[in-house]
Amino acid sequence: MKRILLIGTGGTIASELTDSGLVPGLNSEQLLSYIPDIGRICHIDCIQLFALDSTNITPEHWQIIVRCIREHYDDYDGFVLTHGTDTLAYTAAALSYMIQDSPKPIILTGAQKPIHFDSTDSKMNLMDAFLCATEELPGVSIVFDHKIILGTRAKKTRSKSFSAFSSINYPELGVVRDGTLLRFVRQECGQAPVFYESLNTAVSLMKLVPGMNRDVLDFLFAKNDAVVVESFGVGGVPEAGGFYDCIEEWKKRGRFAILTTQVENEGSDLGVYHVGYRLKRNLGVLEAYDMTTEAVLAKLMWILAQTKDPEKVMNQFYTPVAMDMFPCFNSQNLACKD
């Protein structure tokens, strides 16, 4: 029988109703008591790392999770991490960069309603997660509402529905139907995982809105090593407002600018319009292409903890990790970037 480690971090799945709203209160052993038949699938040990609403999860918590998995990696066949849904996609992306090439499953799940509610998705998601953790499902993935989504491609797209997560610009890895895993895509893995524990959290995000000027971007560049700009459509910045000059000035001072899009599907393409083309050709800003914003931010934190050399940062950013971007978008295939 497979040995699985359940790692609890809190979230709605473990929440109890209080006078001030839902608050995580149940530990991992208590969660398991709601699905007593799980012992027929696998042997489970529990570790409770935190009891947090996922709004309170930070990169420091990601590092603690990685250390926990690294410490216990050889003792278990797979891992299930229970987590709040609001920042679950960020954590899944971060773990995808911090634990690479894992041949063992690292499954993240949660719920839209607490496990003790009559109409809850918690038990279903937990059962599916443990099932997937016993299968040949390498790497980091989210199991939710019977879907298996690659950790670098997940986004929370519904705030209340049980079908909370979508796979962005990449097919689902599979689904669970009647207790059986139906696999569509197999994630690549190595012989052994490669762990990274360092992160550079001096990475920020700015959402572009009509009529904005450069003041906010200047502030963010002054406080961070990199700023991700969520622009409109396929990408670009307004000709008014001083954005082009702002990026040029801060780039000379060693900051990194990354352009992505506010549109969930199909990605950016800075070469289409003049407002994006000049950023790419003249300033050499990095482009997120079909990556999720969650993956872009996590990848930059991982890269900038290793190097701030512009050429090395570019090469690493454009090198796919866990299929976080379409393979042709890499530093060795400049035709895809121009």
TORNULO-166906 format. One record per residue (C-alpha): residue in one letter; x negated, z, y negated. Coordinates in steps of 0.02 Angstrom, whole numbers, padded with zeros to 5 digits, always signed. Example, Ala and Ser with C-alpha at 12.3 -4.5 7.8 and 13.67 -1.06 7.14 Angstrom:
<dotors>
A-00615+00390+00225;S-00684+00357+00053;
</dotors>
This chain:
<dotors>
M+00000+00000+00000;K-00066-00047-00172;R-00122+00091-00290;I-00059+00074-00468;L-00102+00180-00620;L+00041+00210-00742;I-00022+00242-00918;G+00105+00316-01039;T+00094+00296-01227;G+00273+00337-01281;G+00393+00210-01355;T+00581+00189-01341;I+00572+00188-01152;A+00516+00371-01157;S+00619+00426-01308;E+00747+00564-01325;L+00886+00573-01453;T+00858+00700-01592;D+00946+00740-01757;S+00822+00626-01845;G+00830+00479-01723;L+00741+00430-01564;V+00574+00515-01532;P+00459+00488-01381;G+00470+00643-01272;L+00467+00596-01087;N+00301+00587-00995;S+00253+00462-00861;E+00305+00572-00715;Q+00476+00596-00793;L+00496+00407-00814;L+00460+00383-00629;S+00595+00507-00581;Y+00724+00380-00644;I+00665+00248-00518;P+00641+00347-00356;D+00638+00190-00247;I+00476+00133-00329;G+00378+00226-00195;R+00426+00089-00073;I+00330-00039-00176;C+00167+00051-00216;H+00078+00217-00234;I+00077+00273-00416;D-00031+00395-00511;C+00007+00441-00692;I-00091+00471-00850;Q-00007+00515-01015;L-00119+00458-01158;F+00002+00476-01305;A+00184+00505-01346;L+00200+00391-01496;D+00325+00277-01576;S+00230+00113-01570;T+00241+00100-01760;N+00108+00236-01756;I-00009+00144-01636;T-00176+00096-01715;P-00334+00005-01659;E-00407+00176-01618;H-00270+00196-01487;W-00315+00025-01415;Q-00492+00086-01391;I-00431+00242-01300;I-00323+00134-01186;V-00471+00021-01145;R-00582+00169-01106;C-00448+00238-00991;I-00431+00075-00895;R-00620+00054-00887;E-00643+00230-00818;H-00513+00204-00681;Y-00532+00018-00650;D-00617+00032-00480;D-00492+00159-00414;Y-00333+00055-00431;D-00265-00116-00386;G-00169-00135-00548;F-00113-00049-00707;V+00055-00027-00794;L+00058+00027-00976;T+00221+00088-01052;H+00227+00057-01239;G+00349+00042-01383;T+00409-00134-01415;D+00376-00146-01603;T+00187-00166-01588;L+00179-00210-01403;A+00124-00389-01440;Y-00020-00326-01548;T-00079-00209-01411;A-00064-00345-01279;A-00168-00463-01386;A-00299-00330-01422;L-00317-00284-01238;S-00336-00469-01197;Y-00495-00476-01301;M-00559-00303-01255;I-00533-00327-01067;Q-00577-00506-01023;D-00578-00595-00854;S-00494-00452-00762;P-00450-00503-00583;K-00329-00356-00576;P-00159-00353-00664;I-00144-00256-00826;I+00043-00254-00861;L+00123-00194-01022;T+00308-00154-01030;G+00434-00052-01126;A+00619-00054-01165;Q+00746-00081-01301;K+00845+00074-01248;P+00784+00242-01179;I+00778+00262-00992;H+00914+00398-00988;F+01043+00288-01076;D+01180+00217-00966;S+01153+00040-01032;T+00964+00030-01027;D+00837-00103-00984;S+00704+00028-00947;K+00727+00040-00759;M+00732-00149-00736;N+00575-00174-00840;L+00481-00035-00751;M+00526-00100-00578;D+00473-00277-00627;A+00311-00214-00703;F+00261-00119-00546;L+00306-00268-00438;C+00195-00380-00544;A+00055-00251-00542;T+00049-00267-00352;E+00036-00457-00357;E-00108-00576-00388;L-00073-00582-00574;P-00243-00566-00658;G-00272-00518-00839;V-00162-00443-00973;S+00022-00487-00979;I+00188-00421-01040;V+00331-00401-00915;F+00498-00387-01002;D+00676-00445-00964;H+00615-00523-00801;K+00488-00632-00895;I+00299-00627-00879;I+00211-00675-01041;L+00025-00697-01070;G-00043-00557-01179;T-00113-00675-01311;R+00049-00775-01325;A+00181-00641-01342;K+00286-00604-01496;K+00434-00491-01522;T+00570-00611-01580;R+00726-00502-01561;S+00744-00328-01632;K+00886-00263-01521;S+00921-00381-01376;F+00849-00349-01204;S+00766-00520-01214;A+00649-00454-01348;F+00492-00556-01319;S+00452-00741-01321;S+00301-00839-01263;I+00238-00937-01413;N+00166-01112-01389;Y+00129-01077-01206;P+00238-01070-01050;E+00289-00906-00971;L+00175-00857-00828;G+00326-00830-00717;V+00487-00733-00692;V+00550-00597-00576;R+00706-00645-00481;D+00790-00528-00356;G+00632-00428-00334;T+00521-00580-00308;L+00387-00647-00424;L+00407-00832-00457;R+00242-00891-00532;F+00235-01041-00649;V+00057-01026-00717;R-00092-00933-00645;Q-00205-00850-00772;E-00391-00878-00745;C-00503-00729-00710;G-00681-00684-00664;Q-00760-00588-00522;A-00758-00430-00628;P-00688-00381-00798;V-00790-00383-00957;F-00750-00233-01067;Y-00771-00219-01255;E-00736-00057-01348;S-00790-00095-01527;L-00671-00161-01658;N-00691-00200-01842;T-00527-00149-01921;A-00570-00220-02093;V-00451-00365-02062;S-00291-00388-02160;L-00140-00503-02171;M-00055-00580-02321;K+00112-00669-02313;L+00121-00807-02442;V+00283-00814-02544;P+00333-00939-02678;G+00271-00893-02852;M+00135-00774-02792;N-00034-00773-02879;R-00207-00726-02819;D-00201-00541-02867;V-00146-00478-02696;L-00271-00589-02607;D-00412-00528-02719;F-00364-00348-02679;L-00363-00380-02492;F-00530-00471-02495;A-00607-00327-02592;K-00553-00205-02456;N-00582-00310-02299;D-00707-00422-02211;A-00572-00550-02168;V-00399-00594-02230;V-00273-00694-02131;V-00156-00793-02243;E+00014-00834-02170;S+00053-00993-02263;F+00202-01112-02260;G+00235-01247-02131;V+00079-01330-02061;G-00028-01235-02187;G-00100-01235-02362;V-00101-01135-02523;P-00015-01177-02689;E-00115-01272-02818;A-00054-01147-02949;G-00094-00963-02940;G-00282-00974-02915;F-00284-00960-02726;Y-00412-01098-02697;D-00535-01022-02821;C-00504-00848-02749;I-00547-00902-02572;E-00700-00997-02633;E-00766-00848-02730;W-00742-00722-02590;K-00813-00840-02459;K-00975-00845-02558;R-00976-00655-02550;G-00969-00656-02360;R-00783-00636-02331;F-00686-00738-02203;A-00522-00827-02240;I-00408-00883-02099;L-00254-00990-02123;T-00105-00978-02007;T+00079-01016-02025;Q+00237-00914-02045;V+00324-01034-01925;E+00328-00962-01749;N+00316-01123-01651;E+00200-01275-01649;G+00060-01201-01755;S-00037-01254-01909;D-00121-01419-01954;L-00216-01404-02117;G-00265-01587-02115;V-00089-01651-02150;Y-00066-01610-02334;H-00186-01600-02481;V-00144-01415-02508;G-00220-01378-02338;Y-00346-01518-02317;R-00454-01466-02464;L-00466-01288-02397;K-00526-01351-02230;R-00642-01489-02289;N-00716-01407-02445;L-00713-01222-02403;G-00719-01223-02214;V-00584-01093-02192;L-00541-01049-02013;E-00376-01116-01947;A-00268-01025-01821;Y-00187-01183-01749;D-00063-01129-01615;M-00116-00946-01603;T+00005-00805-01638;T-00029-00697-01790;E-00049-00547-01674;A-00185-00636-01577;V-00274-00696-01734;L-00287-00520-01805;A-00344-00443-01641;K-00470-00581-01608;L-00548-00561-01780;M-00565-00372-01755;W-00653-00407-01591;I-00767-00543-01659;L-00816-00455-01820;A-00867-00300-01722;Q-00999-00410-01639;T-01059-00522-01780;K-01030-00573-01961;D-01138-00727-01952;P-01022-00867-02014;E-01073-00994-01882;K-01058-00870-01740;V-00890-00808-01804;M-00826-00988-01811;N-00889-01028-01637;Q-00811-00872-01562;F-00648-00894-01656;Y-00627-01072-01592;T-00677-01027-01413;P-00517-00995-01314;V-00499-00823-01236;A-00357-00794-01113;M-00279-00959-01169;D-00251-00892-01345;M-00264-01068-01416;F-00245-01242-01346;P-00413-01286-01265;C-00452-01435-01379;F-00454-01320-01530;N-00633-01264-01512;S-00798-01279-01603;Q-00863-01409-01481;N-00723-01532-01514;L-00724-01563-01701;A-00605-01710-01683;C-00466-01586-01650;K-00504-01497-01812;D-00519-01647-01928;
</dotors>
